[in-house]
């Protein structure tokens, strides 16, 4: 793992989620997770959009979310790094072959956890 692959940046978040999922499915992924360290109340409808599209496409895993639940004033990078590190230490791997990460800061936390 050498860096971040940013495929879509846009303001139509539902469409961005749809395009990202379609891209990952086209690459052969069937186990796709959604990860974010952002404050949940700010992005909850995006999580719901992912959940709906994930279910319609009949993707795995059954619980496809890594939500860091960052509180106001906390770093989403640090929160995601801790969350992903915990999963990796407990399970030895992530339960997905691909991950849609919401926000650059969250992606940096995921990347740092995977590097460690």
C-alpha positions as CSV (number, residue, x, y, z in Angstrom):
1,X,0.0,0.0,0.0
2,X,1.7,3.2,-1.1
3,X,-1.0,5.9,-1.1
4,X,-4.5,7.0,-1.6
5,X,-6.4,6.4,-4.8
6,X,-9.0,9.2,-5.2
7,X,-11.4,8.4,-8.0
8,X,-14.2,10.8,-7.3
9,X,-14.5,14.2,-5.8
10,X,-17.9,15.8,-6.1
11,X,-20.8,17.6,-4.4
12,X,-23.5,15.1,-5.4
13,X,-22.6,12.7,-2.6
14,X,-25.2,10.1,-3.4
15,X,-24.0,9.9,-7.0
16,X,-20.3,9.8,-5.8
17,X,-21.2,6.8,-3.6
18,X,-22.9,5.1,-6.5
19,X,-20.0,5.7,-8.9
20,X,-17.5,4.5,-6.4
21,X,-19.4,1.3,-5.6
22,X,-19.9,0.6,-9.3
23,X,-16.2,1.1,-9.9
24,X,-15.2,-1.3,-7.1
25,X,-17.8,-3.9,-8.3
26,X,-16.4,-3.5,-11.9
27,X,-12.9,-4.3,-10.5
28,X,-14.3,-7.5,-9.0
29,X,-14.9,-6.5,-5.4
30,X,-17.9,-8.0,-3.7
31,X,-16.9,-7.3,0.0
32,X,-17.0,-3.5,0.2
33,X,-17.0,-1.5,3.4
34,X,-17.8,2.1,4.2
35,X,-15.4,3.9,6.6
36,X,-15.4,7.3,8.1
37,X,-14.1,9.1,11.1
38,X,-16.3,12.1,10.5
39,X,-19.0,13.2,13.0
40,X,-21.9,10.8,12.3
41,X,-24.6,13.5,12.6
42,X,-22.9,15.4,9.7
43,X,-22.8,12.4,7.3
44,X,-25.6,10.1,8.5
45,X,-27.6,10.3,5.3
46,X,-24.5,9.4,3.3
47,X,-24.1,6.3,5.4
48,X,-27.7,5.5,4.7
49,X,-27.2,6.0,1.0
50,X,-24.3,3.6,1.1
51,X,-26.3,1.1,3.1
52,X,-29.1,1.1,0.6
53,X,-26.9,0.7,-2.4
54,X,-24.8,-1.9,-0.7
55,X,-28.0,-4.0,0.0
56,X,-29.4,-3.6,-3.5
57,X,-26.1,-4.8,-5.0
58,X,-26.2,-7.8,-2.5
59,X,-22.6,-7.1,-1.4
60,X,-20.8,-8.3,1.7
61,X,-19.9,-8.2,4.5
62,X,-23.1,-8.2,6.6
63,X,-21.9,-5.2,8.7
64,X,-20.1,-3.0,6.2
65,X,-19.4,0.0,8.4
66,X,-16.4,1.3,10.2
67,X,-17.7,4.5,11.8
68,X,-15.2,6.2,14.1
69,X,-17.8,8.4,15.8
70,X,-15.4,11.3,16.1
71,X,-16.6,13.9,18.6
72,X,-16.3,17.6,18.0
73,X,-12.7,18.7,18.4
74,X,-11.3,15.2,17.8
75,X,-9.3,14.2,14.8
76,X,-11.0,11.9,12.3
77,X,-7.6,10.7,11.2
78,X,-6.6,9.6,14.7
79,X,-10.1,8.1,15.4
80,X,-10.0,6.0,12.1
81,X,-6.5,4.9,12.7
82,X,-7.4,3.6,16.2
83,X,-10.6,1.9,14.9
84,X,-8.9,0.2,12.0
85,X,-5.9,-0.8,14.2
86,X,-8.2,-2.4,16.7
87,X,-10.0,-4.4,14.0
88,X,-6.6,-5.5,12.5
89,X,-5.3,-6.5,15.9
90,X,-8.4,-8.4,16.8
91,X,-9.2,-10.2,13.5
92,X,-5.8,-10.0,11.7
93,X,-7.4,-8.5,8.6
94,X,-10.2,-6.3,7.4
95,X,-13.5,-8.0,6.5
96,X,-13.5,-6.5,3.0
97,X,-11.4,-6.4,-0.1
98,X,-12.3,-2.8,-0.8
99,X,-13.3,0.2,1.3
100,X,-15.1,3.4,0.4
101,X,-13.6,6.0,2.9
102,X,-15.5,9.2,3.5
103,X,-13.1,12.1,3.7
104,X,-9.4,12.5,3.1
105,X,-8.7,12.8,6.8
106,X,-10.4,9.5,7.5
107,X,-8.5,7.9,4.6
108,X,-5.2,9.0,6.0
109,X,-6.1,7.3,9.3
110,X,-7.0,4.0,7.5
111,X,-3.8,4.2,5.5
112,X,-1.7,4.8,8.6
113,X,-3.3,1.9,10.5
114,X,-2.7,-0.5,7.6
115,X,1.0,0.6,7.3
116,X,1.5,-0.2,11.0
